[in-house]
C-alpha cells in the first residue's frame, strides 16, 4: 500500500490500473479512521480490484465557528487501518494541492441541503459536494462508498452524481455501532467518560421511535415527541434537531405512508453527534 500527496501521483497510479483492466473503488474520509470507515474500505476491497482512500480534512465544509483546527488527525494510525482493511492507495493531500488560491467554482445541490444538518451548517454541503466531485474527477472510480450514518450526505452525493452524470455507482453502507449501540464517529474521541455514557441516549431514543413505528404509529409528530422526551431525560444532552423526512426528497413527513428517514442531531456537552434510521413500509 502506498500513501501519496499529489494529484499527479494518484492519476499515474490509476492509469496503470486502467491499462490492466482493473476496477477501482473509492472511500472518501477526513481521517482519524474508525471501524465504520474500516467497514467501507473492506466492502470496497471485496467489490473492486483496487481501492483508493482519500484522507483529507476538507476546509471548505467547515463553518467559521466549527472545529477545523481541532478535528483529530493521525495519519500513521490511518495507514495501519487502511492496509489492514485492504486499501491499495491513500491520497493525503494538503489543502494547497486541492484548492487554488483564486478558485471560483462551487457545487451546490439545491433542495436536499436546506434541512437537517444543512439548516445549521449552511456552507457544509457545498464544501462536501465540491471536494467529493474533485475526488471523483481525480480518481475516476467505478464505485464510491459512503456510510449511512451521514444519511443526508449520502442522499446529496447520489443526487449530485445523477445530475452531473458521473459514471460512478454510489454504494451506501450500514451504520457501524459500538457494542452498546453508539454509532461510530471520529468525534466520539471528544467525549469524556461521563459524556460517553450520556451519548447512548441517541440510540435509545431512536429505538423507542422504531418500536412505536413497528407497533403502527403513523403520526410523525407523535414519533418525534417520543424521541424528544427520551433525549430530554438526559441532562447532558441538548437537542439540535429531531426530524422525520421523506427518504426520497428529505422533505418533512407528517403522515407516515412511505419510507422515511428518522434523523437526530444532539449535543453531548460540546460535541455534536448524529444518528438515524430508515423506516420502510
Secondary structure, DSSP 8 states (H G I E B T S, - for coil): -EEE-SHHHHHHHHHHHHHTT--EEEEEE-SS--HHHHHHHHHHHHHSSEEEEEE---GGGS-TTS-TTTS---HHHHHHHHHHHT-SEEE---HHHH--TT-------TTTSSSTHHHH-TTHHHHHHHHHHHHHHHH--SEEEEETTSHHHHHHHHHHHHHTT---EEEEE---B-TTS-B--GGGGG--HHHHHHTHHHHHHHHHHHHHHHTT--BHHHHHHHHHHHHHTSTTEEEEEEEEEETTT--B-SB--S-EEEEEEEEETTEEEEEEEEE--
